[in-house]
């Protein structure tokens, strides 16, 4: 009787292991298939406007003519959940396009964005957006710039953050901190905390040229405390602008 029970127990263990193994076997190819579909989609529909694996532009004309952000380090930069949601329902992040000089017109009062020169971003289905996001998260061309980066917590009130952003550091000259408030030569920053990884924010603000050679954003002489405060401020304004 003991032998029979042992045999049943062994058979049960074997079947359980086989079932788990089968589940794992199915799960891995599913992820691999998703990445493969994403890579195919990126090659066919994104490569015309985005650098996916090559070297970043160094000549000014190449930089100014760039149609979309560099995605060769998307896995070091973006939050995957945001990428999935944005690709399915894209909304303009750069009010004046990748290079504002290509999309500005003079008026009697001041220069303004010529929206007729801006093209909408293609919209993907939910399934396409998920596949593309999975593929993008495997790209780590600038991983060395975020390895070991520690974002030290530093709180700041919304009012003091506004002062820091607008007056003390001058970020508002190039970036919007709320819809239709701020400069338009750079991307808006009121959704930045939702779309960008904190380590990327910290590293990029310290040395934007390391990430994007030739870019017009200057390096910021920021202490770790100031960096922490600015990142906390971005978190606050992201909550203010859901």
N, C-alpha and C positions, 0 to 999 in steps of 0.2 A: 504493500500500500504506500509506504514511504517513497519507493522508487517511482510509482505512478505520479504521486504529488510533485515530486522533484521534476519529473518529465514535463508535467503540465506547467509548473512554474518556469522552467527553462524555455519552454515554447512560448509562454506569455511574454517573457523578457525579450526573446528574439523577435517576436512580432511587434512589440512596442518599439524596439530599437529600429526595426525595419521601417515602421511607420514614420518615426521621427527622421530617419535618414532620408526617406522618400520626400518628407516635407521640406527638408533642407535642400535636397536635390532639385525640387521644383522652385524653391525660393531664389536660389542663386542664379539659374538661367533667366528667371523673370527679370531680375535686376540687370543682368547682362544684356538681355534683349532690349530693355528700356534704354540703356546707355547707347546701344548700337543704333536704335531708332533715333535717339537724340543726336548722335554724331552725324547721321545721314541728314537729318533736318538742318543742323547747323551748317553743314557743307553746302546744301542746296539753297537755303533761304537766308542765311545770316552772313556767310563769308564775303559777300559783295560789299558789305558796309562795316564789318568788324574784323579786327585782327584776332584770329583764333589760336595761332601757334607761332607766327613769324616774329620777326624783330619789330620793335616799335619804331615809328618814323622819327628821324633825327633832323631832316631838312625842314625849314619853316613852312615851305609850300606844302609838303606832305602832311605836316601837322595841321595846317589850316584847312586842307582839303579833306581831312578825315570825316567820314560820314557817321561814325558811331564809336562808342568807347571801346577801348582795348579789352577783349574778353579772354586773352591768354592767361590771365590770372584771376578769372571770375571766382574760382574757389577760394581765393585768398581775400576776396573783397566783399562779395555779396552774401546775404542770408538766403538760403535756398527757398524758404517759404515765401519770401517776398518775390523772388524771381518767378516762381510758379504763378503767383497771383498777378504780377505785373504783365507778364507775357500774354496772359489770357485777357487782360483789360488794361492795355498800356495807356499811360498818361504822361504828357511831356514833362521831363525833369529839367531840361535846359531850355529856359524861355527863349533864348536866342540861338539855339542850335549848338552844334559841337564847337564852332568858332564864330563868335558874335560878329566879327568883322564881315562875314559873308551874308549876314542877315539883318543888317541895320540900314535904315534910311533916314535922311535928314528931313526935318520939318521946320516950320517957321519958328518954333519954340525950342525944340531939342531933338536929339536923335531918338529914334524909336525902333522897335523890332518890326521888320517887314514880314508879317506872318504868311504872306503869299509865297515866300521862298522856302517855308518849312514844310516838310513832308511828314505825314503821320507814320508812326511805326506800325509794322504789320501786326495783326492780331492772330494769336494761335488758339486752337481749341484747347480744352482742359487737358486732354491726353497729350497733345503736342507740347503744351507748356511744361507738363511734368517731365516728359522725355528730354526736352531741351535743357531744363534745369538740372536734371541728373547728369547730363553730359557736361554742362558748364561747371558744375561743382568738382569735376575731376581735373580742372585746369589750375595749375599752381606754379606758373612761371615766375612769380615773385615770392615764393614761399619763404625764402631766406630773410625777407624783410619783415615778416611777422613772427618768425620762430623766436620764442623767448620774450616777445613783447608783452609786458604786463601793464594793464590799464589800472592805475592806482585810483581807488575810489576817492572822489572829492566832490562834495555837494555844493550847490549854489542855488540861490533863489531865482525865480523867473525874472524878477526885476533886475537883480544884479547881473544875471546872465544876459539880459537885453543890453545893459550898459557895456558889458565886456564885448559882446558880439558887435554892437553898433559903434561904440566910441573908442574903447580901450584897444581893441585889436583891429577894428576897421573891416571886419568880415562882410558887413552889410553893403560895402561898396560893390561887391561882386556877386553876392549870394542873397537870395530871398530867405528870410526867417519866418515868413508867413506869406500866404498867397498875395501877390501883387505888392509886396513890401520888400524892397531891397534891390540890389543890382541884378543884372541879367547876363553878365559875361561868364558866369560859372553856373553850375547846377544849383537848383533850389536845395535848401538844407532842412526844411521843415519836415521832410520825411526821411532824412538821412539815417537816423538811428534805427528805423525799421528796415531799411534796405542794406545797410553796411555793417560789417563786423567791427566791433570796438577796437580790436587790434589793428585793423586796417586804418580806421580813423586816426588812431594815435600815431601810427607810423607815417601815414601820408601827410598829416598836418606838420610833422617834424621835417619831412624831406620829400616834397612832392616830385622833385626832379628824379629821385631814385626810382619812383614808380613810373613816371611819364616824362622821359627826357625831353627838354625843350618846352614843357608846358609853361604857360604864363603865370601860374600861381607861384608866388615867391615862397621860399622857406620861411617858416615862422619860428622865431626864437622863443619857444614856449618851454616853461619848466614843466616837470611832471605834474605838479599841482594844477597849473593852468590848463594843461591838456585834460586832466581829469574833470576840471570844472566845465570846460567847453563840451566835452562828451556828455556830461550830465545835463548841460543846457540843451543839447540836441535831443536828448531823451525827453526833456520837459516839453519842448516845442512840438515834438512828434505826438505827444499826448494831447497837446492843445489843438492839433490839426489832424484828426483821425482820417 
